[in-house]
Amino acid sequence: MKLDRNINPTGKGKYALINMRKIAGNPETPQELAAAILANPESVEFGAIDTPDEFFVIKLKDAHAQEPLAAYARSASAQDIGYAVEIERLAARSGPSHPLCKNPD
């Protein structure tokens, strides 16, 4: 298994992120979201390698999600315990504890 971004010549991964704070209104359907993205294309981040918006997505159902989320919460607790607790709650519902737990594809 390899990261999509490492086998894609553009350096883009499997996912793009939509920054919902950059979209006006509250789109509730895929069609509304698509229209909002067209009106605000800067809301989409592709996260390509070595760009300011580079990212790595971990879905809660990923079999390996629990440990990195728990580590993130521990690190965040030094600055904001409330935020860390929110991440701990995600971690508790992730990986093997998630009802749709599966290995990444």
Legacy VTK file of the C-alpha trace (Angstrom):
# vtk DataFile Version 3.0
C-alpha trace
ASCII
DATASET POLYDATA
POINTS 105 float
0.000 0.000 0.000
1.216 3.509 -0.833
-0.115 6.989 -0.199
-2.012 8.233 -3.250
-0.053 11.490 -3.180
3.174 9.516 -3.614
1.949 7.693 -6.714
0.104 10.645 -8.270
2.380 12.873 -10.401
0.529 15.994 -9.192
1.344 15.208 -5.552
-2.364 15.342 -4.730
-3.814 12.722 -2.437
-7.053 10.813 -2.368
-9.023 13.631 -0.733
-9.583 17.362 -1.034
-10.777 19.460 1.901
-13.534 22.044 1.744
-13.089 24.886 4.210
-16.721 25.439 5.152
-15.839 28.771 6.810
-15.080 30.113 3.329
-18.532 29.205 2.006
-21.477 31.530 2.461
-24.697 30.091 3.787
-25.314 26.558 4.963
-25.420 24.147 2.012
-27.396 21.036 2.926
-27.334 19.009 -0.287
-24.499 17.976 -2.613
-25.967 20.278 -5.264
-25.983 23.262 -2.897
-22.437 22.475 -1.824
-21.261 22.199 -5.447
-22.812 25.596 -6.225
-21.195 27.109 -3.130
-17.803 25.721 -4.149
-18.188 27.157 -7.648
-18.976 30.530 -6.086
-16.039 30.205 -3.640
-13.334 28.097 -5.318
-10.783 29.266 -2.729
-12.662 27.084 -0.240
-11.138 23.918 -1.721
-7.713 22.727 -0.566
-6.007 19.894 -2.442
-3.188 19.414 0.056
-0.520 18.601 -2.509
2.977 17.748 -1.285
5.092 20.721 -0.167
2.276 23.280 -0.354
1.103 25.529 2.477
-2.161 23.570 2.667
-0.622 20.078 2.755
-2.651 17.712 4.944
-3.208 14.082 5.852
-6.770 12.863 6.384
-7.564 10.220 8.988
-11.148 8.980 9.045
-12.459 7.755 12.389
-13.317 4.377 10.840
-9.657 3.836 9.879
-8.373 0.857 11.863
-5.255 2.867 12.786
-6.971 6.133 13.795
-7.159 5.688 17.562
-3.464 5.984 18.428
-2.650 9.111 16.388
-5.766 10.861 17.675
-4.868 9.978 21.257
-1.323 11.289 20.694
-2.733 14.488 19.191
-4.964 14.960 22.240
-2.018 14.463 24.609
0.016 17.044 22.714
-2.873 19.528 22.556
-3.562 19.226 26.300
-0.489 21.360 27.056
-2.200 24.331 25.393
-5.951 23.752 25.640
-7.377 21.010 27.827
-10.934 21.530 26.535
-9.817 21.031 22.949
-7.796 17.993 23.993
-10.862 16.458 25.646
-12.834 16.895 22.407
-10.088 15.059 20.492
-9.980 12.330 23.174
-13.699 11.777 22.590
-13.052 11.347 18.875
-10.227 8.937 19.632
-12.490 6.885 21.897
-14.940 6.417 19.003
-12.293 5.701 16.368
-10.347 2.734 15.020
-11.345 -0.552 16.644
-14.111 1.263 18.575
-15.779 2.498 15.394
-18.726 0.411 14.127
-17.433 0.626 10.540
-13.772 0.023 11.397
-11.723 -1.051 8.381
-8.181 -1.063 7.083
-7.310 1.867 4.826
-7.536 1.354 1.097
LINES 1 106
105 0 1 2 3 4 5 6 7 8 9 10 11 12 13 14 15 16 17 18 19 20 21 22 23 24 25 26 27 28 29 30 31 32 33 34 35 36 37 38 39 40 41 42 43 44 45 46 47 48 49 50 51 52 53 54 55 56 57 58 59 60 61 62 63 64 65 66 67 68 69 70 71 72 73 74 75 76 77 78 79 80 81 82 83 84 85 86 87 88 89 90 91 92 93 94 95 96 97 98 99 100 101 102 103 104
